Amino acid sequence: MGTWPIVARAAMLDELVDGLTRTPPRSQLLRGPSGVGKTTLAAGVAAALAARGRTIVPVVALDELRDVPLGALAPLLASSSIGEHDDVAARLSELVALVGRHADSYLLVVDDAPLLDPASAAALYQLVRVFAVPTLLTARDEHPLTGAVARLLHEDLLTVTELAGLSLDETRTVLRRHLGADPRPESLQRLHGATAGNPLFLRELTLAAQRGDRVRPGPYGIEIDPVRLPDHVLETVAGRLADLRPAERRLAELIAVAQPWPPAATLPDERAIVSDLLDAGVLMPAEPVDAGYLHLAHPVYAEALLAGLRADDRAERRRAAAERLLALDDEPLRFTALCLLSDGGGDLTPAELVWAAEFAHRAGDHERAAQAAERALGLAPDAPAALVRASALSALGGDAAEVDAAFTLAADLAPDAEARARVEVRWGQHTALRAHDPARAVQRALALLPELGDASALLTPDLAKWRLMAGDASALDEPLVAQAEADSAAALNAAIGMAMMATMAGRVDEARQAVDAGRPLADRFAAVQPFAGGLLDLSAFLVLVAEGRIAEAREHAEQRRLQPFADSAGVWSYALALVHLHAGRLRDALPLALLAIEQLRWRDFTGLVGAATALGATVHAQLGEAEPARALLDALQPAHRDDVKVVLQAAEAEAWLAVVADEPDRAAGMLVPAIARGVELGHLLLVALTASVAVRLGAAAEVRGPLAAAASASGSPLVTAVAALAAAAADRDATAIVELAPDLERAGLVATAQAMLERAAEWAGDDRMLERRARVRAAELGLTIVPVRTARSARSETGLTEREWVIAQAAARRERSREIADRLGVSVRTVDNHLASVYRKLGISGRSELESELRGRL
């Protein structure tokens, strides 16, 4: 299994080191729950200061020595360096004097400081209070601060840092380093939720899963099946819960099975118990606090509480909690209650199971959705159950034949034309978006349309999208929808389709009206279109982009990206990567683009995985990383190449690959045909973004005409601004470019604005004031962007070969040798040999110096 990796919390470590080394020094107290990594972080701080020449004085406090005077300091007092005194008091005085006289040469590290015996604590107080010896202490949450340690705190001689669990990204990093690949999102979510990021618990759960052969590679990452924490860990946690009274324990067990626990589910005579559990640190308020919901203070508490129950007692707690939740008029609570009843062995009707399956599918819990639907089908053949099961299997990335068979069953069970149309909408989305075969989705839908009658209104908006994805421009010439009732699922699909078409064309008013029309219908008809809200959110984002309001668009995307396990996560990673790319923030764009690829491979209800892949290639290319850029372009599937979004983005990647290969004349020629194809397929918004790159690369005259027509057809401020830029660049009108720059900046085209301002300075002629304005603003914008570097110019500064350059850049981004080797298709030894050559050429000793050495060149 190998050693367990440690994630360095660099920002916190640097903050602690800064505090301990300032003048005068500021002693630090690290506080947090058991296993959260306090000792590891303290060791990192000690190592950093030892490297600066400090002498580390370690002190380990133990509960067993709390009543032994100077027990914690005994190892130090026994050291021969303290002198030959037989008297313990004399030895202590010499130790204090020695360290105190040279305070700035030492670092005192005290682990579990609240467990110090009084005499050792008094010596610690003297060293800090009198001699200002830099001291780093750790303390567990459950240990109260008393005596001399509390006095240091009260006298403001300590800075307290509360150490929380690992973040989601840090948890992913630990698992990736240990397992050799990223975990599947569901596995990551489960482990992070079960451990609250506690490194010790994360390690124990992962190793237990490995010992039980419950870890295996899957199509979307390493899959880790749920396991119980080892008994020794549960016993440790159970010790904190041992003193609960029976009434407290029962209520805590009810909350454990149903958390978060709504305030209305607490009985009047239980309110005092809740207060006591909050005071004891067993319960804590859930976010948002104002809602009054509760959960256990740590997920492991729930497991420890339930592990002590017999199976029938656990089932009884689930049923009792479900009874309380069902009495409350709330859909999420009803779903929780039905899940509890199901897990507790209760009997659910087919209708209840179908409702739970549909709710779970909308909420992104596709595994639960598939299970509930399967159970419902086992009770009675039912079209809605079959449809939600097929949709859930599609979302889970199930076997292609199994998913198609599930949709076939749903189609066979459909009782009427409307139900059959609903099946085809979901089936077509699976075929076009998950199976990457929009042409097959179109073929099946067109064959079905004559049988649907009025129900065809439900299908035609999606059909238009699939046709465009397959490269069929004639879809723009046909009505988007058949006649549909205003308050219907067909009207929702029509609004989504109209919003998509309008944002593609940059018709912002029409797009906004369609989004507004769809919003009230999204929740009502979520069973038909579970991702309606996400699709409308995406259209709203694109409206802001089309209006040139990039700051608001970015905020819109960032707010929706706060749920990393939502089905829409990849959409917003892609959106933000696109924003960063055109702003010239390539170091921000690359990790988001690569994350978007993985997230969209896992969940994609928009058909963006191909565009995200091409976007990742574009960022790699601008960074001068030809090999990974080419690898991503080669990974595009044939069906992706028909999608206009991919056509435009892939053309940008190819153009930048030509630029970094010092072939700029070839670069512009790659963009013009893609832009023409984008105009033909009505995707004028993305055409404008790609055309801005064409202008930047010297093809203003070639794209001027198509952009003028696009601006006239759309009215989008973004498209209009890019069209005006093309005209100004084609005419070499420096004044117009300088005047356009603020609009381009507001629209997020910062990199283009900066490049064109530099060009305007060259075209200003004898107008020195205009030239100065252009150069000054270009220089200001240049501070915020990463310039595109050709492979030759970037490497020439380092003397590295192309392969050494690519590997050095990856290592500087903190990729491990195994990750670099897998991505480039070489051995780990080859990567390490190249890195050794890099270190030698750059005159550095290793990875720790590589990032700063290449920072200006990445």
N, C-alpha and C positions, 0 to 999 in steps of 0.2 A: 504493500500500500504506500510505501514511501513516507517521508517525514511530512508533518502537517505544516502548511505554509503559514507565514505570519505576514499580515498586511501592515505596513508601516503607516501610521497616521501622521503623515509628514507635517501637516499644518499644526496639529496640536503639539507634536514633538518640538517643532521650531519655536512655538509660543512658550513652552516650558523652559527650553534652553535659554531663550532671550530673557525670561524673568530671572532665572538663576544666575545669569552672567552679567546682568546690568549693574550699574553702580549707583547706590548700594544694591546688593542682591536682594531678590524677593523670593523667600521660601515658598514652596508650592505644596498643595495637598490635592492628590488625585482621589476622587471619591466615586464609588459606583458599586453595583451589585457584584456578587461573587461570579468569577469567570468572565468578566467583561473585558479583561485585558489590561488591568492596572499595572500588574507586575511586569508584563511584557513591555508596556510603554515606558515604565520607569527604567527598565533595563536598557531600552533604546536611548533614553536621555543620558543615562550613565555612560553608555558607550560613546555617545557624541562628545561628552565632556572629557572622558578619558582620552579621546583622540586629541583633545586640546591641551593635554598635559595635566589635567586634574587628577588627584588621588581620590579614588572612590572609597568611602567608608560605609560598608553595608551593615545594616542592623535589621534582623528579622525578629519580630515580636510574635510570641506564641501564647495561646490561651493557657497552656500548661505551665508557663513560667510567670504568670501574672502575679503570683504570690511570692515569687523568689526575688529578693532584692538584687537589682542589677543583673537579673537573669538574662535579659536581652543583650546586655553589653559584655557578658562573660567571655565570649570568644575574643573580643577586642582586648579586654583587660588581661587575658592570658597570653597575649602576644609579647614576645621578647622585646619588641621595639618600644614598649611602654616603659621598660626599665626592669630593675632587679628587685623592686619593692615586694615584700611579702604582704604588706598591708593593702587591702583592697581599696580603702579610701585614698591612700597615697597614689595607687595606680590610676584611680579615676581622676584625681586632681591633675596628674601628669598628662593623661589623655586629653582632658579638657584644655589644659594649657597648650599642649602641642598643637592641637587642631585650631584652637582659638588664635594663637599667635600668627598662624599662616592661613587664615580663613579663606582667602581667595585662591588657595592651592588645593582645596578639598571640596568634595561634594558628599554630603551625608545623605544616604538613601535608607529610609525607614519603611519597611513593609509591614502592613497591618498595625499602624501606629497606635490605634486605640487599645491594643492588647499589651502595650508596654507596661511593665511593672512600675510603680510610682517612682522608685529611685532612678530608673533609666529615663523615665519621662521627665523628671526634674533636671537631669543632666542634659537632655535634649533641649529643654526650655532655656537653660543657661547658654548653650552653644548658639542658639538662634537669637535670644534676646540680648545677651551681653556682647557676644563676639561676632554676630551677623554671619555665622557660617551658613553658606547656601545649603538648604536642606530640601529634599523631596520626600514627601510622606505619601503613603497610600492608606486608604481606609475603605472598609466595606460598608454598604448602606445600613446593614443590620446592627452595626456596632456604634453605639452613641459616643460622641466626643465628650470626654470628661477630663478632669484634672489638668495637668500641664498642657496637654494638646488643646483642650478647650480654651485655656488661658491664652495661648498663642493666637488662636482665632479671634477671641474677644479683643485682644490688644492690636488687632489688624496687622499681625506679623506674617500672615499666611494668605496666599491667593488660592481659593478653592476652585478646582476644575471638576465639574461633574462629568464623568466619563460614561457616555451612553453606549449602546450596542453598536455593532458594525452597521453601516448604512447598507442599503440594498446593493449599491454598486460594489462596496467593499466585500459583501457576502458573495456576490457573483465572482469577484476576483479571486477570493480564497478558494472557492469551489473549482474555478477554472484551473488554477495552479495545481490543485491537488488531483483533479480528475483528468487534466490534459485537454479539456474542451469546456465550452460554456454549458451550464445546466439548462435543461428545457425550462421555459418560463414557468410552467406550472410547478415544477419541482423546486425552482428557486423561490417562488412565492410561498410554497408550503413550508420550506425550511426556514425562510426568514420570518414568517409568521409564527412558526412553532418555537423559535428560539429568541425572537425579538433582537436578533443580531448578536446574541451572546456568543463569543467565540468558543468558549468551553462547550456549551450545549450544542453548537453547530458541529464541532468536531466529533462529539460523542454520537450524535444522530447519524452523521455521514459515515463514520467508521462502523457503526452498528449495521447500517444498510449494506455496506460493503461486505461485512462478515456474513450477512444473511443472503448474499448474492441477489440483492435487490437494487443493484446499480447496473445500468446497461446503456449502450449508445442508442439513440433514436434519431428520427429524421430532423428533429428540431433541437437537438442538444442531448446531453446526458440525462437520462431519466432515472430518478431516484424515488423508489416507492416509499410510502410512509412506513415508519417503524417506531416502536416505543423507545423512549430513552432507557438506557441501561438501569438496572435496579439500583446500583450504587449511587447514581445521580438522583434518581427519584427519592431514595431514602434520605439523601442530604437535604433535598427541598422539603420533603415531608416533615422533617424536624422542625421547620419554621411554622408548620401548620398544626403541630401536635397539641398545642394548648387551646385550640378552638373548642368552645362549648358545643354541645350537640346541635342546638338551634343555629349557631353560627356556621357550623360545618354544613348542615343541610342547605341553608340558603346559599352558601358559597358553591356547593355542588350544583344547585339549580342554575346559578349564574354561569358556572363552568360549562354546562352543556349548551347554553343558549346565548352566551355573550355575543354582542353587547346587550345588556339587560335594560329594558325600558323602565323608567320610573313608575309608570302605571301598573307594572306587573308586581311591584312590591306591595305587600299587604300592610295595612296601617300598623299592626303590631310588630312588623319587621323593620320599621324605620330606625328604631334604636339599634337594632342589630347591624343594619347597614352602616350606621354612624361608627359603631365600634370596629367594624371590619375596615372602614376607611382609615380610622385612627391607627389601627394595627398594621397598615400597609399591605393588607391582603387584597383589598379592592382599591380601584382608582377610577376617577371619572374618564369616560371616553370622549374623544373629540367629535363634535364641538362640545365643550363643557356645558354650555348653556342648555343643551338638550336634556341633560340630566341622566344620560345613559351611563352604565357602569360596566367594567370588566375587571378581571383579576389583574393584579399588579404585574404579573408576568405569565406568559403562556404556559410555562412549565408548571406553574401552580395548578392550572387546570388538569394537566396530565397527572400530577402527583395526587390530587384529590380523587380523581376518577380511578386511578390505579388501585386505590385502596378499597374500592367497591366490588362486590360480586357482580356478575353479568346481569342478574335479574334486578339488582338494586340500581345499576346504571340505567337499565331500560325504564325502571320506574321513575327515575329522576327526569329522563327525557320526556316521558308521557306527562308528568306533572308540570314541567316547564311549558310543554306544548299547550296544555289546557289553559294556562294563564295567558299565553300569547294569543291563542285563538279568540279569547274574549275581547281583544283589542281590535279596533277597526283600522287595520294597517296592512297593506299588501306585503311589504318585506317581512313583517312579523308573521303574517300568515304563512309565507314561504318557509321561514325558519321553523314554524310549528309543524308544518307537514313533513319537513325533513326529519325533525325530531321524532315524530310519530312513526315514520318509516323506519328510522334507525332503531327505534325502541320496540319494533315488532308490532306496531299498530296496524289496523286494517284501513287502507285508503281506497276510495272508489276510483274507477278509471278516470272520471272527470277531474278529481282532485290530483291524480298523478299527472294528467295531461297539463293541467294548469301549472303545477309545480315545474314540469319539464319546460314549458314555454317561458315561465319566469326565469328559470335558471339559464336558459339559452340567451335571453335578453341581457341578463346580468353578466354573461361571459363565463358562467360555470357550466361548460359544455359537457364535462364528464358526468356531473349530476343530472344534466338534462337528458343525456343518452340513457342513463340508468333508469330514470323515472319513466321515460317514454317506453323503454324496453319492458318494464314491469306492466305498464298500462296495456301494451300490445299483448302481453301474456294473459291478461284478463279478458280482453275483447279486441277484435280487429277494429281499428279506428284510424280514419284518415289523418286527423290532426296529430295523433300520437306518432304515426308513421312519418309524417312530414318533419316534426321537430326532431325525431331520432335521426333522420337522414341529414338534416341541417347540422345537428350537433356532431355527427360523425365527420361531416365535411370540415367543420371548424377544427376538430381534433386532428385533422390530417390522416384520417383512416385510410385503409387500403382502397385503391381506386375502384376495384370491382365491387367491394363491399358497399361503398358509398353509392355507386350507381344502382346496385341491387336494392338498396334502401329507398332511393328515390323512385325506382320502378314500382316498388310495393306501394309507396304513397300515391303514385299516379293511378295504380290499379284500384286503390280503395277510395279515390276521390268520388264523391256522390254526384257531383254536378260540374258544370263548366267552370264556375267561379273557383271551386276547390281545385279543379285541374289546372287552372291558370295560376293559382297560388303555388302549386307544386312546381310548375314550369319556371316561375320566377326564381325560386330558390335553386332549382336544379341548374338552370342556366347560369346563375351566379356562381355556383360551384364549378361548372364546366369552364366558364370563361375566366374566372378569377383564381380558382384553386388549381384546376387542371391545366390552366393556361392554353385553352383551346376555344377562343371565342367563335371561330368559324363553325365548330360543331354545335355550339349553343345556338347560333343563328339558324343553322340548318334544321335543328329539331324544333325550334320555336316557329319558324316559317311553315313547317309541315303541320303544326298544331293549330295555327291561327284560324283556319276556316272552320274548325270544330267549336271554337269558343264563343262565337257570336258576340254579344255585348261584353262578355267577360274579357275579350281581347284587350280592352282598355287597361286592364291590370298589367298586361305583359308588354305592350308596345314601347313604353319608355325605356325599359331595360333592353329590349331588342335593339333599339336605336343605338344604345351605348355599345352593345356587343358588336354591332355592325361597324361602328367607327373604330373599335379596338381591332377589328379584323381588316381595317383599311378600306372600308366601303364608303366612299365619300357620298354616294347617292342617298345615304340615310339622311343627309341634311336637307334634301329636297322633298321629303315626305312629311305629312303631319306627324307630330310627336305622339299624340294620343288620339284614340277614338273618344266618342262622347262618354263622359263619366259623370256620375252624381257628385255634387259638391262635397258632401260629407261621406267619403267612401275611401276604401283602400286604394282604389284606382286613382282617386284625386291626389292621394299622398304620393303615389308613384309618379304621377304626372308632374307634381310640384318638384319632386326630386330631379326628374329628368329635365324639366324646363330650367331649373336652377343650374344644372350641370351644363346644358347647352349654352345658356346665357353667359355663364362665367367663362366658358371656353372662348366665346366670341368677344368677351370684354364688355358685354352690354349690362352695365352695373345696375341700372334701375330695374330692368326686367329680372335680373338675377335676385336682387333684394326682395322684390315682390313675390317671387316664387318661394324663396326661403321663408318669408313671413307667412305665406299661405300654407306651407307644409308644417310649420312648427306645431299648430294646435292638433294636427292629425297624427303626429309622430308617435305619441304615447298611446293614442286610442287604437291605432292599427299596428302596434308593435309586433303582434303575432304574425302579421303578413310580412312586414319589413322591419326586422329587429334592429337593423343598423341605420334606420331613417335619421335619427338624431345626429349620428356621426357624419352621415353624408351631407346633411344640411349644415352642420358645423364647418365642414370642409368648403362648401360653397360660400359660406359667410367669410371664411378666411380669404378665399380667392377674390371675393368682392373687394375686400380691403386692399389686397395686392393690386387689383386692377385700378383702384382709385388712387394708388400711389401713397397709401397710408401705411407704410411698412412698420412703423413703430407699433401701431395698433394691431396689425396683423401678427406681429411677433408675440405681443402680449396675449392675443387670442390663442395662439398655438401653445405658448408656454403654460397657460392655465389648464388647457386640456391635456397636456402631457403629464400632469401631476399624478395620473393613475397609470403606473408603468405596466400593469397587467391587463388593462382594458384592451378590447379587440382593436381599438383605434390607436393604440400606442405607436405603431409603426407609421401611421399617417402623419402624426405630429412630429416624430423624429425626422421624417422626410421633409416636412414643411420647414422646420427650423434649419435643417441642413441646407436647403435651397436658399433660405434667407441669408445665412452666413456665407454661402458661396458667393452670391452677388455683392455682398458687403465686403468681400475680400478677406474675411476672417477664416482662412483655410484651416487653421489648427482647430477651430471650433466646429467647422463643417465636417471634417473627416470622421471623427468618432461618431457623430450623429448620423452621417450617411451610412456608415458600416453597421451601426445599430439598427437603423431603419431597414436595411436589407434583411437582417436576421428576424426582426419583429414582423416584417411583412411576409416573410416565408412562413412564419408561424400563424399569423392572422392577417388576411388581406381581403377586405370587402370592397376595395376601391380599384383594384387592378394596378397598383402602384409599384409592385415589387420590381418589375422591369425598369421603370423609370428611376427607382432608387438605386438599382445596380448601376445604371448608366451614370447617375449622379455621383456615386462613389468613385467610378472610373474618372469622371471629370476632375474631382478634387485631387485624386492621386496624380493625374496628369499635370495639373497646375503646380503641384509640389515637385514636379520633376521625377516622379516615381513611375517610370514607364512600365516596368514589369507587372506590378499589382494592378495598374490601370488596364493593361491589356488582358490580364487574367479575368477581371470583372467583365469586360466587354465580351470575351470569349464565352463567359458563363450565361450570356443572354440566350434564351430559347428562341427557336424560329418564330413562334407566335408573337414574342415580344417585339420583333422587328417590324411587325405590321402596325403596332400601336404608335400613333403620332407622338405621344409623350416620349416614348423611347427613341423614336427617330430623331427628334430634336435634341434630346439630351445626349444620345450617343454621338451625334454629329459634333456637339461641343467637345466631348471627350476626345474624339479623333482629331479635331482641330488643335486642341491644346497639346496633344501628343506630337503633332507636327511642329508646333511652336517650340516645345522643349527640345525637339530634335534639330532645331535651327533650320526649319523649312517653312518659314512664315508664308511664303507665296502659296504653298499647297494648302495651308490651313484655311484660309478664307474660302477657297473653292469647295471645301467640304460642307460648309454651312449653307450656302445658297440653295442647293437642291432640297435640303431638309426644310428650309424656310418655305420654299414653294409648296412642298408637300403639306406643311402645317397650314398654310393659307387655304389650300384645296380642301382640307378636312375641317376647316372652320375653327381651329384651335389658335385664335389670334393672340390670346394672352401669353401663352408659352412661346409663340412665334416672336412676340416682342422681346422676351427675355433672351432668346437665342440670337435675335437680330442685334441686340445690344452688344453681344459678343462679336458678331460679324463686323459691326461698325468699329469696335475696338481693335479688330485685327485688320482693318483697312479695306473692308468690302462695303463701304457706305454707298457708293454709287450703285452697286448691284442690288442692294436691298431697299434702296430709297423708294422705288415705285411700289413694290408690294406693301411696304409699311405705310405709305400714304393712303393706299386703298384700304388697308386694315384699319387705320385710324378713322377714316371716314365711315366705315361700316360699323365700328364698335363705339366710338365716343369715349373709350376708356382713357382717363388721364395718363395712365402708364403707357399705353400704346401710342397715344398722341405725343408724349414726351420723347419716346424712342424714335418715332417718325421724324419729329423735328430735329433730333440729334443727327439722324442719318442725313437729312437734308443739309444741315449746317456743316457736317463733316465732308460731305461730297463737294460742297462749295468752298471748303476751307475757311468758313466764316468764324473766326476766333471770337468775335463779339457775341454771336448767337450761342456759341458753346459755353462761354463764361456765364451768360444769362440763364442758360438751361441747367447749369450745374446744381443749383439748389433744389430744383424739381427732381432731378435724378437722385440726389442724396435722400430726399424725403421718400422717394419710391424704393429706396434700398439698393440702388445701382451705384454703390459707392466706388467699387473698383473700376467700373466703366467711367464714372465721372472723373476719377483721378487720372486715368490714362488719357482721357480726351482733353483735360485741362493742360496736361503736359504737351499734347499735340497743339492745343490752341496757342500756347506760349511760343511755339515754333512758327505758327502761322500769323502771329501778331504783326510782323513786319516792323515798321518804324514806330509803331504805337507802344512806347516803352511802358506807359502806365497800364495798358491792357496786358502786356506781357508780364509785368510784375504781379498784377492781380491773379493771373492764371497760375503763375509759378508759386506764389505764396499759398493759394488755396490747394493746389496740387500737393505741395509739401505738407500742409496740414492733414489732408486726407491720407497721405502716404504713411503717416504715423499710425494709422488704425488698421492698415491692411498688410497682408503678407504678399510680397511681390511674386509674380510668376517667375520661376527660375528655370532657365534652360539647363539640361543635364550637363552640358559642357561648361557653362559659366559657373554653376554651383559647385561642380566637382573640381574645377580648376583652382578654387580657393583652398581646397583640402589636399589635392594630389591623390584622391581616391579613384579607384576604378568604378565603373558603373555598378557592378554587383556590390562592391564594398560600400558605395554611397547608399544604395537601397537598404542594405542590412544595417548600416549605421543609423539611418533615419528611423528605421523601425525600432532599433534598440533604444534610441534616444526618446522614443514615445513609450518606453518601458514595456515593449513586447518581450516576452521570454524567447530564448533560443528555439525552444520547441515550437512555439507559435510562428516564429519567422520561418523556420524550416518547413512546417506544414503548408504555409501560404505560398512559399516559393518552390516547393517540390524538391527540396534538397535535404541532406542529412543534417542533424544537429551539429555533428563534428565540423561539417563544411561551414556552417554559420559561425561557430566559435573560432575556427581558423581565420575566417575573414575579419571577425571582430578583433582578433589579436593583431592582425595587420593594420586595421584602422587605428587601434590604440598606439601602435608604434609610429605610424605616420603623423598622427596628431600630437604625439608627445604627452599622452595621458596614461593613467594607470588602469582605468576600467570604466564600467558603466556609470558609476557615480559622477564622473566628470564629463561624460559624453553629452548629456542633455545640454548643459551650459555651453559646451564647446560648439555645438551645432545650432544653438537657439537662434542665432541670427540668420541661419541658412535654411531653416525648416519652413 
